[in-house]
């Protein structure tokens, strides 16, 4: 790099002048000559050279190694050591200052030139990397989402301000903790599950979970994470991002309350005990109406579930005979099919008791446990139905421990027939429609006198308003009626 400004630090004046002449002949600018450590530091601060050629042995107090350390520390000026001494102790002290080159006297011009060029290039590259790291760190610290980095063992090494705020800890307190602790508030089992899945697949995207907060209320978050690797593909660590989705979850719950009669949450496995798929199928259809993509494994052929044609969801008939659109009741095949589904689906597994009969209770219990894990990791709502009459009490309890029970949404004491009508009006009001009594009667397959009786009861109870529109009356929920679903 011709024209680069160089400071020569050499206590022998003849050697210093010779070195100055050789450098200038190469096209470099020698900004000054210093003979002691103090002089070198003072002139470097005044002249700000791009490089120092530093003799290790200097006159006066200190030596070139101490001078080089001071130049690097105070002014970020790189040094190349020049010396006739190469003993181990000198080399050890010199290495500690991270020199950019080392020349043993006497040396040729081509050695000097090559060492200077390499040192200048290395220093320029290091400065660019440091500047890039500074910009990246600034971006990370200013990011609104919580960002955490961990080493290959999953121990936290870096976090930003948003992470400290979300987890309620200072950065020093988070350092060294297991990153798995912050993947779920449900204990280490869920966190280790996420970390294992991350190690297996390399990435996790948009995992919805909850974290504890300082107020005691859980904070809903969305987590994405990735494995970091070196050039050889070896794992070097993990990076994860948490996003607060409190408002999104609130809006989703409000929407679900309008469209659904039952309480179902993403990331959960539900068990329905019934002799025939009634409640499970009803909940599955509610999820489809709420906008979920659907997938079903069933013992019933598709034409029984959707007489009008192909079902509006992915479907596999569980059959030992096999055939198009079917799966044999082999647990690995069933698990693989569910694993291949896209995220956030409504999944119905019908007749778990048949799957038990074709496999074994122990293997099917492991399959159900895996369903629970897939529901959590993939954001599915998975509904499993079985006939309790086919199960021993201990087996049934084991399945119940793996899953949640489906609950109907609270109707604030309203009978189910009135709640059904009120929910229909709520759904239609939510889309800007005020239905008439005739439309309600038709939609619910009620006689007009029955529909009128139920509507009058809801109007008297303060849940509905019936306003005239021409010769008809249109229905609209009151605030009391809306609170039935929003509570």
C-alpha positions in Angstrom: 0.0 0.0 0.0 2.2 2.8 -1.3 2.1 6.1 0.5 1.2 4.4 3.9 2.5 6.5 6.8 5.0 4.6 9.0 6.7 5.4 12.4 10.1 3.9 12.9 11.0 3.0 16.5 14.7 2.2 16.7 17.3 3.4 19.3 20.3 3.1 16.9 20.3 6.2 14.7 22.3 4.6 11.8 20.0 1.7 11.6 17.0 4.0 11.9 18.2 6.2 9.0 19.0 3.1 6.9 15.5 1.8 7.5 13.9 5.1 6.7 15.7 5.2 3.3 14.7 1.7 2.4 11.0 2.4 3.3 10.9 5.6 1.3 12.5 3.7 -1.7 9.5 1.3 -1.5 7.0 4.2 -1.7 6.1 4.5 2.0 6.1 7.8 4.0 8.2 7.7 7.2 6.5 10.2 9.5 9.1 10.1 12.2 11.7 8.2 14.2 11.6 7.4 17.9 14.2 5.9 20.1 12.4 5.1 23.4 9.1 3.8 24.6 7.8 7.2 25.8 9.0 8.9 22.6 7.3 6.3 20.5 3.9 6.6 22.3 4.1 10.4 22.3 5.0 10.7 18.6 2.3 8.0 17.7 -0.3 10.1 19.4 0.8 13.2 17.6 1.4 11.8 14.1 -1.1 8.9 14.0 0.8 6.6 11.6 -0.8 3.6 10.0 2.0 1.3 11.2 5.0 1.1 13.5 8.2 -0.7 12.8 9.3 -1.5 16.3 12.7 -2.7 17.5 12.2 -4.8 20.6 15.4 -3.5 22.4 15.1 0.3 23.0 17.1 2.8 25.1 15.7 4.2 28.3 12.8 2.9 30.3 10.7 0.1 28.8 11.1 -1.8 25.5 9.5 -2.2 22.2 7.1 -4.8 23.4 5.6 -2.4 26.0 5.6 0.4 23.4 3.7 -1.8 20.9 1.1 -2.7 23.5 0.6 1.0 24.3 0.2 1.9 20.6 -2.4 -0.8 20.1 -4.3 -0.1 23.3 -4.4 3.7 23.0 -4.4 4.4 19.2 -5.1 1.1 17.5 -1.8 1.3 15.7 -0.4 -2.1 14.6 3.3 -2.9 15.0 5.9 -5.1 13.3 8.7 -6.2 15.6 12.3 -6.0 14.5 15.0 -7.7 16.5 18.2 -9.8 16.5 17.0 -11.7 19.5 14.6 -14.7 19.1 14.7 -16.4 22.5 11.6 -18.1 23.7 10.8 -15.6 26.5 11.0 -12.6 24.0 8.7 -14.4 21.6 6.2 -15.2 24.3 6.1 -11.6 25.5 5.8 -10.4 21.9 2.9 -12.7 21.1 1.0 -11.4 24.0 0.8 -8.0 22.2 -0.7 -9.6 19.1 1.9 -8.1 16.7 1.2 -8.0 13.0 4.6 -9.3 12.0 8.0 -10.3 13.2 11.3 -9.8 11.4 14.7 -11.1 12.5 17.6 -8.8 11.7 19.2 -8.8 9.1 16.3 -9.0 6.6 16.0 -8.4 2.9 13.9 -5.6 1.4 11.4 -8.1 -0.1 10.9 -9.7 3.3 10.3 -6.2 4.8 7.9 -5.2 2.0 5.9 -8.4 2.1 5.6 -8.2 5.9 4.4 -4.6 5.8 1.8 -5.3 3.2 0.4 -8.3 5.0 0.3 -6.3 8.3 -1.5 -3.4 6.7 -4.0 -5.7 5.0 -4.6 -7.7 8.2 -5.2 -4.5 10.2 -7.6 -3.1 7.6 -9.5 -6.3 7.6 -9.7 -6.5 11.4 -11.0 -2.9 11.6 -13.7 -3.7 9.0 -14.7 -6.8 11.0 -14.8 -4.8 14.3 -16.9 -2.1 12.6 -19.3 -4.7 11.3 -19.5 -6.3 14.7 -20.3 -2.9 16.3 -23.0 -2.2 13.8 -24.5 -5.7 14.3 -24.4 -5.4 18.1 -26.1 -2.0 17.8 -28.8 -3.4 15.6 -29.3 -6.4 18.0 -29.4 -4.1 21.1 -32.0 -1.8 19.4 -34.2 -4.6 18.1 -37.7 -4.7 19.6 -37.6 -8.5 19.7 -35.7 -10.4 22.3 -32.5 -11.9 20.8 -30.3 -14.5 22.6 -27.2 -16.3 21.5 -25.9 -19.5 23.1 -22.8 -21.7 22.8 -22.9 -25.2 21.4 -23.9 -26.6 24.8 -26.9 -24.3 24.9 -25.5 -21.8 27.5 -26.3 -18.2 26.9 -23.4 -16.0 25.9 -25.2 -12.8 24.6 -28.6 -11.1 24.8 -30.1 -7.8 23.9 -32.0 -5.3 26.1 -35.4 -6.6 24.9 -34.4 -10.1 26.1 -33.4 -8.7 29.5 -36.8 -6.9 29.7 -38.8 -10.0 28.6 -37.0 -12.4 31.0 -36.8 -9.9 33.8 -33.0 -10.3 34.2 -29.8 -8.3 33.7 -27.5 -9.5 30.9 -24.9 -10.7 33.5 -27.6 -12.8 35.2 -28.7 -14.4 31.9 -25.1 -15.2 30.9 -24.4 -18.9 31.5 -28.0 -20.0 31.9 -29.4 -22.7 29.7 -31.3 -21.3 26.7 -33.8 -24.1 27.0 -35.1 -22.5 30.2 -36.6 -19.7 28.2 -38.4 -21.8 25.6 -41.4 -22.5 27.8 -42.8 -21.7 31.2 -44.0 -25.3 31.6 -40.7 -26.6 33.0 -37.5 -28.1 31.6 -39.3 -30.9 29.7 -40.8 -28.6 27.1 -37.6 -26.5 26.8 -35.5 -29.6 26.3 -38.0 -30.8 23.7 -37.6 -27.6 21.7 -33.8 -27.7 22.0 -33.8 -31.3 20.8 -36.0 -30.5 17.8 -33.7 -27.5 17.0 -30.7 -29.7 17.1 -32.4 -32.3 14.9 -33.8 -30.0 12.2 -31.5 -27.0 12.4 -34.3 -24.4 12.7 -37.6 -23.8 14.5 -39.9 -21.2 13.1 -42.8 -19.4 14.8 -43.3 -21.6 17.8 -46.0 -20.2 20.0 -45.5 -20.6 23.7 -45.8 -18.7 27.0 -43.2 -17.2 29.4 -43.6 -16.2 33.0 -43.7 -12.4 33.7 -43.0 -10.2 36.7 -46.7 -9.7 37.2 -47.4 -13.5 37.4 -49.5 -13.5 34.2 -48.0 -15.5 31.3 -46.7 -13.6 28.3 -47.5 -15.2 24.9 -44.5 -15.2 22.6 -43.5 -16.5 19.2 -40.0 -18.1 19.1 -37.8 -18.7 16.1 -34.4 -20.3 16.5 -31.5 -21.6 14.4 -28.3 -23.6 14.9 -25.1 -21.8 14.1 -22.4 -23.7 12.3 -18.8 -23.2 11.2 -17.5 -23.7 7.7 -17.1 -27.4 8.3 -20.7 -27.8 9.3 -20.0 -28.3 13.0 -22.4 -26.8 15.5 -21.0 -23.7 17.2 -24.1 -22.4 19.0 -27.7 -21.3 18.8 -29.5 -18.0 18.1 -33.1 -17.5 19.1 -35.6 -14.6 18.8 -38.7 -14.1 21.0 -41.6 -11.8 19.8 -44.3 -10.7 22.2 -47.7 -11.7 20.5 -50.0 -10.6 23.3 -52.2 -8.5 21.0 -52.3 -11.1 18.3 -53.4 -13.8 20.8 -56.0 -11.5 22.2 -57.4 -10.8 18.8 -57.3 -14.5 17.9 -59.1 -15.5 21.1 -61.8 -12.9 20.4 -62.2 -14.3 16.9 -62.4 -17.8 18.2 -65.0 -16.9 20.7 -67.2 -15.6 17.9 -66.8 -18.7 15.8 -66.5 -21.5 18.2 -68.6 -23.1 20.9 -65.6 -24.9 22.5 -62.4 -23.8 24.0 -59.5 -25.0 21.8 -55.9 -23.5 21.9 -53.1 -23.9 19.4 -50.3 -26.2 20.4 -52.4 -28.6 22.4 -53.6 -32.2 22.2 -57.3 -32.9 23.2 -58.9 -36.3 24.0 -62.6 -37.0 23.4 -64.1 -40.1 24.9 -67.1 -41.1 22.8 -68.4 -44.3 21.1 -68.9 -42.5 17.8 -67.1 -39.3 16.4 -69.7 -36.7 17.4 -68.1 -34.1 19.6 -64.7 -34.6 18.1 -66.1 -34.1 14.6 -68.1 -31.1 15.7 -65.0 -29.4 17.1 -63.0 -30.2 14.0 -65.6 -28.6 11.8 -65.7 -25.5 14.1 -61.9 -25.1 13.5 -62.4 -25.3 9.8 -65.1 -22.6 9.9 -62.7 -20.5 12.0 -60.2 -20.6 9.1 -57.9 -23.5 10.1 -56.5 -25.9 7.5 -57.6 -29.4 8.4 -56.2 -32.9 8.3 -58.0 -36.1 9.4 -57.1 -39.7 10.1 -60.3 -41.7 10.3 -61.9 -45.2 10.2 -64.8 -43.7 8.3 -64.6 -43.4 4.5 -64.5 -39.8 3.3 -67.9 -40.0 1.6 -69.6 -40.5 5.0 -67.9 -37.3 6.3 -68.5 -35.3 3.2 -71.4 -36.7 1.1 -71.3 -33.8 -1.4 -67.8 -34.8 -2.7 -64.2 -34.6 -1.6 -63.7 -33.3 1.9 -62.3 -29.7 2.2 -59.3 -31.0 4.2 -56.5 -33.5 3.9 -57.9 -37.0 4.6 -56.5 -40.5 5.1 -58.7 -43.5 5.7 -57.1 -45.8 8.2 -57.4 -49.3 6.7 -55.4 -52.5 6.9 -56.4 -53.2 3.3 -54.6 -50.1 2.0 -55.5 -48.4 -1.3 -55.6 -44.9 -2.6 -56.1 -42.2 0.0 -55.6 -44.6 2.9 -52.9 -45.4 5.5 -52.3 -48.7 7.2 -52.6 -48.4 11.0 -48.9 -48.6 11.4 -47.7 -46.0 14.0 -44.6 -44.9 12.1 -46.6 -44.3 8.9 -49.3 -42.3 10.8 -46.7 -40.3 12.6 -44.8 -39.5 9.4 -48.0 -38.3 7.7 -48.8 -35.9 10.6 -45.2 -34.7 10.7 -45.4 -33.8 7.0 -48.4 -31.4 7.6 -47.9 -27.7 7.4 -47.9 -25.7 10.7 -51.0 -24.6 12.6 -53.5 -27.2 11.4 -56.6 -28.7 12.9 -55.9 -32.4 13.1 -58.5 -35.1 14.0 -57.3 -38.7 14.8 -60.5 -40.7 14.9 -60.9 -44.1 16.7 -57.7 -44.3 18.7 -59.1 -47.5 20.1 -58.8 -49.2 16.7 -55.2 -48.0 16.5 -54.6 -49.6 19.9 -56.1 -52.9 18.7 -53.8 -53.0 15.6 -50.6 -52.2 17.6 -50.4 -52.3 21.4 -51.3 -50.1 24.3 -47.7 -49.2 25.1 -46.8 -48.4 21.5 -49.9 -46.3 21.0 -49.3 -44.5 24.3 -45.9 -43.5 22.9 -47.6 -42.4 19.7 -50.0 -40.2 21.6 -47.1 -38.7 23.6 -45.5 -37.9 20.2 -48.7 -36.3 19.0 -48.6 -34.0 22.1 -45.1 -33.0 21.2 -46.0 -32.4 17.6 -49.0 -30.3 18.6 -46.7 -28.1 20.7 -43.8 -27.8 18.3 -45.9 -27.3 15.1 -48.7 -25.2 16.6 -51.4 -27.8 15.7 -54.7 -28.4 17.5 -54.9 -32.2 17.6 -58.1 -33.9 18.6 -58.0 -37.6 19.4 -61.2 -39.6 19.9 -61.6 -43.1 21.4 -64.4 -45.4 22.7 -63.9 -45.6 26.5 -65.8 -48.8 26.6 -62.9 -50.6 24.8 -60.2 -49.4 27.3 -59.2 -50.7 30.7 -59.5 -48.0 33.4 -55.7 -47.8 33.8 -55.1 -47.4 30.1 -57.7 -44.7 29.8 -56.1 -42.7 32.6 -52.8 -43.0 30.9 -54.2 -41.4 27.7 -56.0 -38.8 29.8 -52.7 -37.7 31.3 -51.3 -37.0 27.8 -54.2 -34.8 26.6 -56.6 -32.0 27.6 -60.3 -32.2 28.0 -62.5 -30.2 25.5 -64.6 -27.7 27.3 -67.7 -25.7 26.1 -67.4 -21.9 26.2 -69.2 -20.3 29.1 -72.6 -19.1 28.3 -73.1 -17.2 31.5 -75.9 -19.5 32.6 -77.8 -19.5 29.2 -79.4 -22.7 28.1 -77.6 -24.4 25.1 -80.5 -23.7 22.7 -80.4 -19.9 23.5 -76.6 -19.9 23.4 -76.7 -21.5 20.0 -78.9 -18.7 18.6 -77.0 -16.0 20.3 -73.7 -17.3 18.9 -75.1 -17.2 15.4 -76.1 -13.6 15.7 -72.7 -12.8 17.2 -70.9 -14.4 14.3 -73.0 -12.6 11.7 -72.8 -9.2 13.6 -69.0 -9.7 13.5 -69.1 -9.6 9.7 -71.4 -6.6 9.5 -74.7 -8.6 9.0 -77.8 -8.1 11.1 -79.9 -11.2 10.5 -83.7 -11.3 10.4 -85.8 -13.8 12.4 -86.6 -15.6 9.1 -82.8 -16.0 8.4 -82.1 -17.3 11.9 -85.0 -19.8 11.7 -83.6 -21.1 8.4 -80.0 -21.2 9.5 -80.8 -23.2 12.6 -83.6 -25.3 11.1 -86.1 -24.0 13.6 -89.8 -23.4 13.2 -90.8 -19.8 13.2 -92.7 -20.0 16.5 -89.7 -21.7 18.2 -87.2 -19.1 16.8 -89.5 -16.3 17.8 -89.8 -17.7 21.4 -86.0 -18.0 21.8 -85.4 -14.5 20.3 -88.0 -13.0 22.7 -86.3 -14.7 25.6 -82.9 -13.2 24.7 -84.4 -9.8 24.1 -86.0 -9.9 27.6 -82.7 -11.0 29.1 -81.0 -7.9 27.6 -78.8 -10.0 25.2 -80.4 -9.0 21.9 -82.0 -6.0 20.3 -84.7 -6.5 17.7 -84.9 -3.4 15.5 -87.5 -2.8 12.7 -86.3 -2.8 9.1 -89.3 -2.5 6.8 -91.7 -5.3 7.6 -89.0 -7.4 9.3 -86.9 -7.1 12.4 -83.2 -7.4 12.4 -81.2 -8.7 15.4 -78.1 -7.2 17.0 -76.3 -8.1 20.2 -76.2 -5.8 23.1 -73.1 -5.2 25.2 -74.3 -7.8 27.6 -74.7 -10.3 24.7 -71.2 -9.6 23.5 -69.7 -10.1 27.0 -71.0 -13.7 26.9 -68.3 -14.5 24.3 -65.6 -12.0 25.2 -65.3 -12.8 28.9 
